[in-house]
């Protein structure tokens, strides 16, 4: 079955960096667009960015220029490099893939940015 496991979250000071990883299994990873979402307390889950099977990327305006999504198809892993972090980036970050019309999610990883 489809499994997504996020790692790499933690506590970081404003201006710092973190790299999140999402290890995927149960589907042909290289064929699918992978997304990163986040959900802050009291807010709806929002799309941070995504990377297509061909490596094309899209980012939300709020993270453009600071966050970078990449993928390693040999390792079935997608990454979210986060630089110049701000307190408003504090959220649970989730990996996402839509397989056969169904959205699949990891358990999420907490990112906390202190001011």
C-alpha positions in Angstrom: 0.0 0.0 0.0 1.0 3.6 -0.4 3.1 4.9 2.4 4.7 8.3 2.9 7.0 9.0 5.9 8.2 12.5 6.6 11.3 13.3 8.6 13.5 16.3 9.4 11.2 18.6 11.3 12.3 20.4 14.4 12.8 23.7 16.2 14.9 26.4 14.5 15.5 30.1 14.9 14.2 32.6 12.4 16.6 32.9 9.5 17.7 29.3 9.9 17.2 26.3 7.6 15.8 22.8 7.7 15.5 20.0 5.1 12.5 17.7 5.2 12.5 14.3 3.6 9.6 12.2 2.5 10.3 8.5 1.9 7.7 6.9 -0.4 6.7 3.3 -1.1 3.8 1.3 -2.6 3.7 3.0 -5.9 5.9 3.9 -8.9 7.4 7.0 -7.3 9.1 8.3 -10.4 5.8 8.5 -12.3 4.0 10.8 -9.9 3.8 14.5 -8.9 4.7 14.9 -5.3 3.5 17.7 -3.1 4.4 19.4 0.2 1.6 20.9 2.3 1.5 22.5 5.7 -1.0 23.2 8.3 -0.6 25.8 11.0 -2.7 25.7 14.2 -6.2 27.0 13.5 -5.6 27.2 9.8 -6.5 25.1 6.8 -3.9 22.9 5.1 -2.2 24.7 2.3 -0.1 23.7 -0.6 3.6 24.8 -0.2 4.8 23.4 -3.5 5.0 20.4 -5.8 7.4 18.7 -8.1 6.3 16.8 -11.2 7.6 13.5 -12.4 9.7 15.4 -14.9 11.2 17.6 -12.2 9.2 20.8 -12.8 8.4 22.7 -9.7 5.7 25.1 -8.5 5.8 27.1 -5.2 3.3 29.2 -3.2 4.1 32.9 -3.3 4.7 32.8 0.5 7.7 30.5 0.1 9.0 31.3 -3.4 12.7 32.0 -3.3 13.2 30.5 0.1 12.0 26.9 -0.3 13.2 24.3 -2.8 11.6 21.0 -3.7 13.7 18.2 -5.2 13.4 14.5 -5.7 15.6 11.4 -5.9 13.9 8.7 -7.8 16.5 6.2 -7.0 15.7 6.6 -3.3 12.0 7.1 -3.8 12.4 10.3 -1.7 11.2 13.9 -2.1 12.9 16.8 -0.2 11.8 20.2 0.9 14.8 22.5 1.6 13.6 25.5 3.7 15.9 28.5 4.0 15.4 31.9 5.6 12.7 30.5 7.8 10.2 32.8 9.4 7.9 32.3 12.5 5.0 32.2 10.1 6.4 29.0 8.6 5.6 27.2 11.8 3.3 24.3 10.9 3.0 20.6 10.5 4.4 19.7 7.1 2.9 16.9 5.1 4.0 15.0 2.0 1.3 14.2 -0.6 0.7 12.1 -3.6 -2.5 11.4 -5.6 -2.6 7.8 -6.7 -5.5 6.5 -8.7 -7.5 9.6 -7.8 -7.0 9.3 -4.1 -4.9 11.7 -2.0 -2.4 10.0 0.2 -0.7 11.7 3.1 2.2 11.1 5.5 1.9 11.5 9.2 3.4 15.0 9.1 6.5 16.5 10.7 6.4 19.5 13.0 8.4 22.6 12.1 8.6 25.3 14.7 10.4 28.6 13.9 11.2 30.8 16.9 11.6 34.5 16.7 
